[in-house]
């Protein structure tokens, strides 16, 4: 248990941060899964429409620090090669 006032506030802050990070991470994972599904379906039109959104989601998550920027870039690069 936190003893000082600042430690108590810190616990509250970490709880909120953890919650936000979980949301961001699930958003990231869902984007990757969605793109894999589209690639397997081989529907070029849907892939072309979703790709910019996919990039945007990955870079937003990377910008917030939940996932490393290089990891997000690597994922985007590999997907663009598959397309």
N, C-alpha and C positions, 0 to 999 in steps of 0.2 A: 504494500500500500504506500502511496506517496505521502510524504510527511509535510513537505513545505507547500506554500501556496502556489508557487511557480510549477512545482511538480504535478500538482492537482490539475492546473490549467493545461499543462503539457499532455497529460493523459487524455483530457477531453479533445485536445487538438489532434493528437495521434489517431484517436478513434475516428474523427471526421476524415482525416487524410487517408486512412486505411480504406474507409468506405468508398471514397472517390477513386482511389487507385484500383480497387476491385472492379468498379464500374468501367473504368478506362481499359483495364486488362481484358475484361469480357468483351468489350466493344472491339478490341484489337483481334481477339481470337475469333469472334464471329465474322469479322471482315475477311480473315484468312480462309475460314471454312466456306464462306459464301463464294469466294473467288475460286476455290478448289472445285466446288460443285459446278460452277459455271464452266470451268475449263473441261471437266469431265463430260458435260453435256454438249460441248463443242458448238455452242450457239455464239457465233462471232459477234452478232449485233448486241446481244446482252453483255458480253464481255467488254466490248468497246465502250458501252454506256456506263458500266460499273467500275471500270479501271480508274478513272479520275477520282471517284469517290473513295475507292480502295486506297489509293495513294494518300489522299487527304486524311483519312482516318489514321493510317499508320504513322504519318508524320506528326499529326496532332498528339498522338500517344507518346511518340518519341520526344516531342518538344516538352511535354510535361515531365519526362524523366522516368516514366513507368517502364519503358523499354528503351534500350540503348538506341541511339540514332543510327549507328552503323548496322544494327540488327534489322531495323525497319527498312533501311536502304537496301540491304541484302535481299530481304523478302520481296520488295518491290522489283528489284532487278531480276530475280529468278522467275517471278511471275511474268514479267514482260518478255523474257526469253521464251517462255512456254507459249505465249500468245504469238 
